[in-house]
Amino acid sequence: MACPNVQGQCAHPLPPPTTEGLAADLRQLGLRYFTPGEVAALHSFPATFSFPTHVTLRQRYALLGNSLSASVVAALLRYLLRRDTADPAHQRLLAVHSAKPSPSPHSHI
């Protein structure tokens, strides 16, 4: 993917892909994909977490890609559930979520 600078050219060009494929290009650059275990750790899964043996590698990446970071969700919930009414951002957030939704023009269907 291009990363154009002000002149419309990539400031950090990568070498063109080779016929060996993306994995070979990554190795050539000294890069690699994260393992499912590393992705799970980034999502705050416990170190003891493991997938059942019948879950394929592709399924593991898909499941992890659809997951949420437990530590991020916990921080958001702590923020949303706190009782600090002096915080203007918190007041706005509560006002938005406590407003009654307007009826849908298709509600009679």
TIMI-2910 file (N, C-alpha, C, CB; in pm, 1 decimal, decimal comma, always signed):
<rs>
+----------+----------+----------+----------+----------+----------+----------+----------+----------+----------+----------+----------+------+
!      n_x !      n_y !      n_z !     ca_x !     ca_y !     ca_z !      c_x !      c_y !      c_z !     cb_x !     cb_y !     cb_z ! resn !
+----------+----------+----------+----------+----------+----------+----------+----------+----------+----------+----------+----------+------+
!    +84,4 !   -117,0 !     +0,0 !     +0,0 !     +0,0 !     +0,0 !    +89,0 !   +123,3 !     +0,0 !    -96,1 !     -0,2 !   +121,4 !  Met !
!    +53,8 !   +219,8 !    -78,5 !   +134,2 !   +341,1 !    -91,6 !   +117,3 !   +429,8 !    +30,2 !    +96,2 !   +417,9 !   -218,4 !  Ala !
!   +220,4 !   +504,4 !    +58,2 !   +215,2 !   +603,3 !   +165,5 !   +261,8 !   +735,5 !   +108,4 !   +302,7 !   +560,7 !   +288,2 !  Cys !
!   +176,8 !   +801,8 !    +28,4 !   +222,7 !   +920,5 !    -42,9 !   +262,2 !  +1034,1 !    +49,8 !   +116,0 !   +967,7 !   -136,6 !  Pro !
!   +366,8 !  +1104,9 !    +10,2 !   +405,8 !  +1225,6 !    +81,8 !   +341,7 !  +1344,3 !    +10,9 !   +562,1 !  +1240,6 !    +88,7 !  Asn !
!   +385,6 !  +1463,4 !    +38,9 !   +325,9 !  +1583,3 !    -18,9 !   +334,1 !  +1582,8 !   -171,2 !   +394,0 !  +1707,4 !    +36,2 !  Val !
!   +439,6 !  +1527,2 !   -226,3 !   +454,8 !  +1524,0 !   -371,3 !   +380,7 !  +1406,6 !   -434,6 !   +601,7 !  +1517,3 !   -407,7 !  Gln !
!   +310,5 !  +1326,3 !   -356,4 !   +234,7 !  +1214,4 !   -408,9 !   +315,4 !  +1087,8 !   -428,1 !   +174,1 !  +1252,5 !   -536,8 !  Gly !
!   +437,8 !  +1083,8 !   -376,1 !   +520,3 !   +964,4 !   -386,7 !   +538,4 !   +903,5 !   -248,8 !   +657,2 !   +997,0 !   -450,5 !  Gln !
!   +564,9 !   +776,6 !   -245,7 !   +581,1 !   +705,9 !   -119,4 !   +710,9 !   +749,0 !    -52,1 !   +579,6 !   +553,3 !   -141,6 !  Cys !
!   +700,6 !   +789,4 !    +72,0 !   +818,2 !   +831,4 !   +147,3 !   +897,6 !   +710,6 !   +197,0 !   +776,8 !   +919,7 !   +265,4 !  Ala !
!   +833,9 !   +593,4 !   +203,6 !   +897,7 !   +471,5 !   +252,6 !   +870,4 !   +358,0 !   +154,5 !   +846,6 !   +435,0 !   +395,0 !  His !
!   +929,0 !   +360,8 !    +36,3 !   +895,6 !   +259,1 !    -62,8 !   +944,4 !   +120,6 !    -21,2 !   +954,8 !   +296,4 !   -197,3 !  Pro !
!   +861,7 !    +20,4 !    -49,1 !   +899,7 !   -118,5 !    -28,0 !   +946,9 !   -175,2 !   -160,6 !   +781,4 !   -202,0 !    +30,1 !  Leu !
!  +1031,2 !   -275,8 !   -156,1 !  +1072,0 !   -336,2 !   -282,6 !   +950,6 !   -398,8 !   -350,9 !  +1182,8 !   -442,4 !   -259,8 !  Pro !
!   +951,2 !   -405,5 !   -482,4 !   +837,3 !   -465,3 !   -552,2 !   +822,3 !   -612,3 !   -515,2 !   +853,4 !   -450,4 !   -704,2 !  Pro !
!   +698,2 !   -664,9 !   -517,1 !   +679,1 !   -805,4 !   -481,4 !   +753,7 !   -897,2 !   -576,7 !   +530,8 !   -840,4 !   -480,9 !  Pro !
!   +799,2 !  -1007,7 !   -523,7 !   +869,2 !  -1105,6 !   -605,9 !   +772,0 !  -1215,7 !   -646,6 !   +991,1 !  -1164,8 !   -530,4 !  Thr !
!   +816,1 !  -1300,7 !   -735,1 !   +731,5 !  -1411,2 !   -778,8 !   +718,3 !  -1517,9 !   -671,1 !   +787,0 !  -1472,8 !   -906,0 !  Thr !
!   +801,6 !  -1511,9 !   -566,7 !   +794,7 !  -1610,8 !   -459,3 !   +675,7 !  -1587,5 !   -368,0 !   +922,4 !  -1608,8 !   -378,0 !  Glu !
!   +618,1 !  -1469,3 !   -371,3 !   +501,7 !  -1442,6 !   -287,6 !   +533,3 !  -1355,2 !   -168,5 !   +442,6 !  -1570,9 !   -240,3 !  Gly !
!   +427,4 !  -1322,9 !    -97,0 !   +436,3 !  -1229,7 !    +15,2 !   +523,8 !  -1281,7 !   +127,8 !   +298,8 !  -1200,1 !    +68,2 !  Leu !
!   +512,6 !  -1409,9 !   +160,2 !   +593,2 !  -1464,6 !   +270,2 !   +741,7 !  -1447,4 !   +242,2 !   +560,9 !  -1613,2 !   +292,4 !  Ala !
!   +782,9 !  -1469,8 !   +119,2 !   +924,3 !  -1452,9 !    +83,8 !   +963,4 !  -1306,3 !    +93,1 !   +952,3 !  -1506,9 !    -58,2 !  Ala !
!   +873,7 !  -1215,7 !    +51,9 !   +901,6 !  -1072,7 !    +62,0 !   +920,5 !  -1031,9 !   +207,4 !   +788,6 !   -990,9 !     -1,9 !  Asp !
!   +836,3 !  -1085,2 !   +296,2 !   +848,0 !  -1052,9 !   +438,2 !   +979,3 !  -1103,4 !   +495,2 !   +731,0 !  -1112,0 !   +516,3 !  Leu !
!  +1016,8 !  -1224,5 !   +458,7 !  +1145,2 !  -1279,6 !   +506,4 !  +1261,5 !  -1194,9 !   +456,3 !  +1162,8 !  -1426,6 !   +459,8 !  Arg !
!  +1252,4 !  -1150,9 !   +331,4 !  +1358,8 !  -1068,7 !   +272,7 !  +1374,0 !   -937,8 !   +350,7 !  +1328,8 !  -1039,1 !   +123,3 !  Gln !
!  +1263,7 !   -885,0 !   +401,1 !  +1266,8 !   -761,5 !   +478,0 !  +1296,4 !   -785,3 !   +626,5 !  +1135,0 !   -688,9 !   +463,2 !  Leu !
!  +1309,1 !   -911,6 !   +664,3 !  +1334,0 !   -943,9 !   +804,1 !  +1207,1 !   -935,3 !   +887,5 !  +1439,4 !   -851,4 !   +860,9 !  Gly !
!  +1090,4 !   -948,2 !   +823,1 !   +961,9 !   -940,9 !   +892,9 !   +896,4 !  -1077,7 !   +895,9 !   +868,5 !   -838,3 !   +825,7 !  Leu !
!   +796,2 !  -1091,7 !   +981,1 !   +718,7 !  -1214,8 !   +988,1 !   +579,2 !  -1182,1 !  +1038,3 !   +787,4 !  -1319,4 !  +1079,8 !  Arg !
!   +487,4 !  -1275,8 !  +1023,4 !   +353,3 !  -1260,7 !  +1077,7 !   +355,7 !  -1288,9 !  +1227,1 !   +253,8 !  -1354,4 !  +1005,9 !  Tyr !
!   +263,6 !  -1226,2 !  +1300,4 !   +245,9 !  -1262,0 !  +1441,0 !   +189,4 !  -1403,9 !  +1447,7 !   +151,6 !  -1160,0 !  +1514,5 !  Phe !
!   +228,7 !  -1478,0 !  +1549,8 !   +168,6 !  -1609,1 !  +1571,5 !    +33,7 !  -1588,8 !  +1641,1 !   +263,2 !  -1701,9 !  +1656,3 !  Thr !
!    -56,1 !  -1688,1 !  +1635,5 !   -182,3 !  -1674,3 !  +1708,2 !   -160,3 !  -1648,9 !  +1857,9 !   -267,1 !  -1799,6 !  +1689,0 !  Pro !
!    -58,1 !  -1710,2 !  +1915,4 !    -28,7 !  -1686,5 !  +2057,3 !    +10,6 !  -1542,1 !  +2085,0 !    +82,3 !  -1778,8 !  +2103,6 !  Gly !
!    +88,0 !  -1483,5 !  +1994,3 !   +127,5 !  -1343,1 !  +2010,2 !     +6,8 !  -1250,1 !  +1994,9 !   +236,3 !  -1305,9 !  +1907,4 !  Glu !
!    -81,5 !  -1282,1 !  +1900,1 !   -202,2 !  -1200,8 !  +1882,0 !   -290,0 !  -1212,0 !  +2006,1 !   -280,9 !  -1245,1 !  +1755,2 !  Val !
!   -303,4 !  -1332,2 !  +2060,1 !   -383,5 !  -1351,2 !  +2182,1 !   -325,4 !  -1270,0 !  +2297,8 !   -389,8 !  -1501,2 !  +2220,4 !  Ala !
!   -194,6 !  -1267,8 !  +2310,7 !   -130,8 !  -1189,8 !  +2417,1 !   -157,8 !  -1040,5 !  +2399,8 !    +20,5 !  -1215,9 !  +2419,0 !  Ala !
!   -155,9 !   -992,4 !  +2274,7 !   -186,8 !   -851,4 !  +2249,0 !   -330,0 !   -817,3 !  +2286,6 !   -163,0 !   -817,9 !  +2102,6 !  Leu !
!   -417,8 !   -917,8 !  +2279,8 !   -558,1 !   -899,0 !  +2317,1 !   -582,9 !   -927,2 !  +2464,9 !   -646,7 !   -988,6 !  +2232,6 !  His !
!   -479,5 !   -942,4 !  +2543,4 !   -487,1 !   -964,0 !  +2688,1 !   -542,1 !  -1100,5 !  +2727,0 !   -572,0 !   -857,9 !  +2750,1 !  Ser !
!   -532,8 !  -1198,8 !  +2637,7 !   -571,7 !  -1333,4 !  +2676,4 !   -470,4 !  -1382,8 !  +2779,1 !   -579,3 !  -1429,3 !  +2552,2 !  Phe !
!   -511,9 !  -1468,1 !  +2872,4 !   -415,3 !  -1519,7 !  +2970,2 !   -310,3 !  -1606,9 !  +2902,4 !   -487,3 !  -1599,8 !  +3080,0 !  Pro !
!   -194,7 !  -1614,3 !  +2961,4 !    -84,4 !  -1692,6 !  +2904,4 !   -121,2 !  -1839,6 !  +2893,5 !    +42,0 !  -1676,8 !  +2989,1 !  Ala !
!   -215,1 !  -1885,8 !  +2972,9 !   -255,8 !  -2026,6 !  +2971,3 !   -359,5 !  -2056,6 !  +2863,1 !   -311,3 !  -2065,7 !  +3106,9 !  Thr !
!   -405,2 !  -1954,3 !  +2791,0 !   -507,4 !  -1974,3 !  +2687,8 !   -452,2 !  -2057,7 !  +2572,7 !   -558,6 !  -1838,9 !  +2635,3 !  Phe !
!   -535,2 !  -2149,1 !  +2524,3 !   -500,2 !  -2224,1 !  +2403,4 !   -628,9 !  -2261,8 !  +2331,3 !   -415,6 !  -2351,7 !  +2437,7 !  Ser !
!   -618,9 !  -2278,2 !  +2201,5 !   -732,1 !  -2319,9 !  +2120,6 !   -746,2 !  -2471,3 !  +2127,1 !   -715,9 !  -2272,6 !  +1974,6 !  Phe !
!   -867,2 !  -2521,6 !  +2108,2 !   -881,1 !  -2667,2 !  +2094,7 !   -801,9 !  -2714,8 !  +1972,4 !  -1031,8 !  -2708,0 !  +2082,0 !  Pro !
!   -757,1 !  -2835,6 !  +1975,6 !   -669,3 !  -2885,8 !  +1869,4 !   -736,6 !  -2892,3 !  +1732,8 !   -619,1 !  -3022,4 !  +1905,9 !  Thr !
!   -869,8 !  -2900,6 !  +1728,6 !   -938,1 !  -2910,1 !  +1599,0 !   -952,7 !  -2774,4 !  +1528,9 !  -1075,5 !  -2972,0 !  +1618,1 !  His !
!   -919,5 !  -2664,1 !  +1595,6 !   -930,0 !  -2531,1 !  +1535,0 !   -807,3 !  -2509,1 !  +1446,9 !   -941,8 !  -2418,6 !  +1644,7 !  Val !
!   -831,6 !  -2482,7 !  +1318,7 !   -721,2 !  -2465,3 !  +1224,4 !   -651,5 !  -2331,2 !  +1246,0 !   -771,9 !  -2475,8 !  +1079,9 !  Thr !
!   -533,8 !  -2318,2 !  +1186,0 !   -457,6 !  -2193,5 !  +1196,3 !   -537,9 !  -2076,4 !  +1140,0 !   -323,0 !  -2206,3 !  +1122,2 !  Leu !
!   -600,8 !  -2096,7 !  +1025,5 !   -682,5 !  -1991,9 !   +964,3 !   -797,8 !  -1951,7 !  +1057,1 !   -737,6 !  -2039,4 !   +828,3 !  Arg !
!   -862,4 !  -2049,8 !  +1119,2 !   -972,2 !  -2020,9 !  +1211,5 !   -921,7 !  -1944,9 !  +1335,2 !  -1041,9 !  -2151,8 !  +1254,2 !  Gln !
!   -803,2 !  -1979,0 !  +1381,7 !   -746,8 !  -1909,0 !  +1498,0 !   -725,1 !  -1761,4 !  +1468,1 !   -614,5 !  -1973,5 !  +1540,6 !  Arg !
!   -667,0 !  -1732,7 !  +1350,8 !   -646,9 !  -1593,1 !  +1313,3 !   -780,9 !  -1521,6 !  +1298,2 !   -566,3 !  -1583,5 !  +1182,9 !  Tyr !
!   -880,2 !  -1587,8 !  +1239,2 !  -1011,3 !  -1526,5 !  +1220,7 !  -1077,9 !  -1498,1 !  +1355,2 !  -1100,8 !  -1617,1 !  +1135,3 !  Ala !
!  -1073,0 !  -1594,4 !  +1445,5 !  -1133,8 !  -1575,9 !  +1577,2 !  -1065,0 !  -1463,8 !  +1654,8 !  -1127,9 !  -1706,3 !  +1657,1 !  Leu !
!   -934,0 !  -1461,1 !  +1650,7 !   -860,2 !  -1355,5 !  +1720,3 !   -884,8 !  -1219,6 !  +1655,5 !   -709,9 !  -1386,7 !  +1721,3 !  Leu !
!   -898,9 !  -1217,7 !  +1524,1 !   -925,5 !  -1092,1 !  +1454,8 !  -1061,6 !  -1035,5 !  +1487,6 !   -913,9 !  -1111,4 !  +1307,0 !  Gly !
!  -1154,5 !  -1121,0 !  +1527,8 !  -1288,7 !  -1076,1 !  +1564,8 !  -1303,3 !  -1053,5 !  +1714,7 !  -1391,3 !  -1176,9 !  +1518,6 !  Asn !
!  -1196,1 !  -1069,6 !  +1789,1 !  -1203,9 !  -1052,6 !  +1934,1 !  -1171,8 !   -909,0 !  +1974,0 !  -1108,2 !  -1149,4 !  +2004,6 !  Ser !
!  -1202,3 !   -878,9 !  +2097,4 !  -1171,3 !   -747,6 !  +2155,0 !  -1068,2 !   -765,1 !  +2264,6 !  -1299,2 !   -678,2 !  +2210,4 !  Leu !
!   -988,7 !   -664,3 !  +2286,0 !   -890,9 !   -667,7 !  +2393,5 !   -963,9 !   -652,6 !  +2526,7 !   -783,8 !   -556,1 !  +2375,3 !  Ser !
!   -948,8 !   -752,7 !  +2612,6 !  -1017,3 !   -749,2 !  +2741,9 !   -975,9 !   -627,9 !  +2824,2 !   -988,8 !   -876,7 !  +2820,0 !  Ala !
!   -848,9 !   -589,4 !  +2818,4 !   -804,9 !   -474,4 !  +2898,2 !   -864,4 !   -344,4 !  +2845,4 !   -652,0 !   -465,2 !  +2898,8 !  Ser !
!   -881,5 !   -332,1 !  +2713,9 !   -942,3 !   -211,7 !  +2657,2 !  -1090,2 !   -206,2 !  +2692,9 !   -923,5 !   -207,7 !  +2503,8 !  Val !
!  -1160,0 !   -317,8 !  +2680,5 !  -1302,4 !   -321,8 !  +2715,4 !  -1320,6 !   -290,4 !  +2863,8 !  -1363,7 !   -460,4 !  +2681,5 !  Val !
!  -1234,8 !   -344,6 !  +2948,3 !  -1244,3 !   -318,0 !  +3092,1 !  -1225,8 !   -168,8 !  +3121,6 !  -1139,3 !   -400,6 !  +3169,0 !  Ala !
!  -1129,3 !   -106,2 !  +3056,7 !  -1106,8 !    +37,6 !  +3077,8 !  -1226,2 !   +119,0 !  +3028,9 !   -978,4 !    +83,6 !  +3005,5 !  Ala !
!  -1282,3 !    +83,1 !  +2915,4 !  -1399,9 !   +154,4 !  +2865,0 !  -1519,4 !   +138,3 !  +2958,6 !  -1436,3 !   +104,4 !  +2724,9 !  Leu !
!  -1540,2 !    +17,5 !  +3009,1 !  -1651,2 !     -4,6 !  +3101,7 !  -1631,4 !    +73,3 !  +3231,1 !  -1666,2 !   -153,6 !  +3132,1 !  Leu !
!  -1508,2 !    +75,4 !  +3281,4 !  -1482,5 !   +154,4 !  +3403,3 !  -1515,4 !   +301,1 !  +3378,2 !  -1334,5 !   +139,5 !  +3448,9 !  Arg !
!  -1477,6 !   +353,0 !  +3261,7 !  -1505,0 !   +492,3 !  +3228,4 !  -1655,6 !   +516,6 !  +3215,5 !  -1433,4 !   +531,2 !  +3098,2 !  Tyr !
!  -1723,7 !   +427,8 !  +3145,6 !  -1866,8 !   +446,8 !  +3121,7 !  -1950,0 !   +432,1 !  +3248,7 !  -1915,2 !   +348,0 !  +3017,9 !  Leu !
!  -1904,9 !   +348,5 !  +3340,4 !  -1983,3 !   +322,0 !  +3461,0 !  -1944,8 !   +407,4 !  +3581,4 !  -1970,1 !   +178,6 !  +3497,4 !  Leu !
!  -1845,6 !   +489,6 !  +3565,7 !  -1806,0 !   +572,7 !  +3680,2 !  -1911,9 !   +679,5 !  +3706,6 !  -1667,6 !   +638,9 !  +3655,1 !  Arg !
!  -1910,4 !   +731,3 !  +3822,7 !  -2012,8 !   +826,3 !  +3865,4 !  -1961,7 !   +970,0 !  +3871,6 !  -2066,1 !   +786,1 !  +4000,4 !  Arg !
!  -1857,6 !   +999,9 !  +3797,0 !  -1799,0 !  +1133,9 !  +3797,3 !  -1884,6 !  +1227,0 !  +3711,9 !  -1652,7 !  +1130,8 !  +3745,0 !  Asp !
!  -1980,4 !  +1291,9 !  +3775,1 !  -2072,1 !  +1378,3 !  +3699,5 !  -2009,8 !  +1512,4 !  +3665,1 !  -2199,7 !  +1400,7 !  +3778,2 !  Thr !
!  -1892,4 !  +1541,2 !  +3717,4 !  -1828,0 !  +1669,7 !  +3688,0 !  -1755,2 !  +1667,3 !  +3553,3 !  -1729,4 !  +1705,9 !  +3799,5 !  Ala !
!  -1733,2 !  +1551,7 !  +3498,8 !  -1660,2 !  +1539,5 !  +3372,8 !  -1753,7 !  +1571,3 !  +3256,0 !  -1599,7 !  +1397,0 !  +3357,4 !  Asp !
!  -1730,7 !  +1681,3 !  +3182,1 !  -1819,5 !  +1719,1 !  +3071,5 !  -1829,1 !  +1612,6 !  +2962,7 !  -1772,1 !  +1848,2 !  +3010,4 !  Pro !
!  -1718,7 !  +1544,5 !  +2933,5 !  -1722,8 !  +1440,5 !  +2830,9 !  -1814,3 !  +1326,8 !  +2875,0 !  -1580,9 !  +1387,1 !  +2801,6 !  Ala !
!  -1808,5 !  +1293,7 !  +3001,9 !  -1894,4 !  +1188,0 !  +3055,3 !  -2040,3 !  +1230,9 !  +3051,5 !  -1853,3 !  +1152,0 !  +3199,0 !  His !
!  -2068,6 !  +1356,6 !  +3082,6 !  -2206,1 !  +1407,9 !  +3077,1 !  -2260,9 !  +1400,8 !  +2935,2 !  -2212,0 !  +1552,8 !  +3128,6 !  Gln !
!  -2180,0 !  +1438,8 !  +2835,5 !  -2224,5 !  +1432,7 !  +2696,0 !  -2253,0 !  +1289,2 !  +2654,2 !  -2119,3 !  +1494,5 !  +2603,2 !  Arg !
!  -2166,0 !  +1198,9 !  +2694,5 !  -2184,0 !  +1058,7 !  +2659,4 !  -2312,5 !  +1003,9 !  +2719,7 !  -2064,3 !   +976,0 !  +2706,1 !  Leu !
!  -2338,9 !  +1037,3 !  +2845,4 !  -2462,2 !   +992,0 !  +2909,4 !  -2584,5 !  +1053,2 !  +2842,8 !  -2460,8 !  +1026,5 !  +3058,0 !  Leu !
!  -2575,2 !  +1179,9 !  +2803,6 !  -2688,4 !  +1246,5 !  +2738,7 !  -2721,2 !  +1180,7 !  +2605,4 !  -2658,5 !  +1395,4 !  +2717,8 !  Ala !
!  -2619,7 !  +1146,3 !  +2530,8 !  -2641,7 !  +1082,4 !  +2400,4 !  -2708,4 !   +947,1 !  +2418,7 !  -2508,4 !  +1066,1 !  +2323,9 !  Val !
!  -2662,3 !   +868,7 !  +2516,1 !  -2714,4 !   +733,8 !  +2533,7 !  -2844,6 !   +730,0 !  +2612,4 !  -2612,1 !   +648,7 !  +2602,2 !  His !
!  -2881,6 !   +835,8 !  +2678,6 !  -3008,1 !   +835,7 !  +2751,5 !  -3120,5 !   +898,8 !  +2670,1 !  -2992,4 !   +909,4 !  +2883,6 !  Ser !
!  -3085,5 !   +963,2 !  +2557,9 !  -3188,3 !  +1022,8 !  +2473,0 !  -3272,9 !   +912,4 !  +2410,3 !  -3124,5 !  +1112,0 !  +2363,1 !  Ala !
!  -3403,3 !   +936,9 !  +2402,4 !  -3493,4 !   +838,3 !  +2343,3 !  -3476,0 !   +842,0 !  +2191,8 !  -3642,3 !   +865,9 !  +2383,7 !  Lys !
!  -3468,0 !   +724,9 !  +2129,9 !  -3453,0 !   +723,3 !  +1984,2 !  -3579,7 !   +773,7 !  +1916,2 !  -3419,3 !   +581,6 !  +1935,0 !  Pro !
!  -3561,0 !   +844,6 !  +1806,7 !  -3676,2 !   +893,6 !  +1733,4 !  -3739,9 !   +776,2 !  +1660,4 !  -3636,2 !  +1006,7 !  +1634,2 !  Ser !
!  -3871,9 !   +779,6 !  +1645,4 !  -3939,0 !   +667,3 !  +1580,2 !  -3894,0 !   +655,3 !  +1434,3 !  -4092,4 !   +684,1 !  +1587,9 !  Pro !
!  -3880,2 !   +533,2 !  +1392,5 !  -3839,7 !   +506,7 !  +1253,5 !  -3956,0 !   +535,4 !  +1160,3 !  -3791,5 !   +360,1 !  +1236,2 !  Ser !
!  -3928,5 !   +592,2 !  +1041,5 !  -4038,1 !   +615,1 !   +947,6 !  -4099,6 !   +483,9 !   +900,3 !  -3989,0 !   +695,5 !   +827,9 !  Pro !
!  -4031,0 !   +374,0 !   +925,1 !  -4082,2 !   +243,7 !   +882,5 !  -4135,2 !   +162,9 !  +1000,5 !  -3973,1 !   +165,0 !   +810,5 !  His !
!  -4160,2 !   +227,3 !  +1113,4 !  -4200,4 !   +154,3 !  +1233,5 !  -4339,6 !    +91,4 !  +1219,7 !  -4197,9 !   +247,4 !  +1353,7 !  Ser !
!  -4420,9 !   +139,6 !  +1125,5 !  -4553,0 !    +82,9 !  +1107,9 !  -4550,8 !    -47,5 !  +1027,9 !  -4642,2 !   +182,9 !  +1040,1 !  His !
!  -4433,4 !    -81,7 !   +973,0 !  -4423,0 !   -202,8 !   +890,4 !  -4409,3 !   -324,3 !   +978,0 !  -4304,2 !   -194,0 !   +793,8 !  Ile !
+----------+----------+----------+----------+----------+----------+----------+----------+----------+----------+----------+----------+------+
</rs>
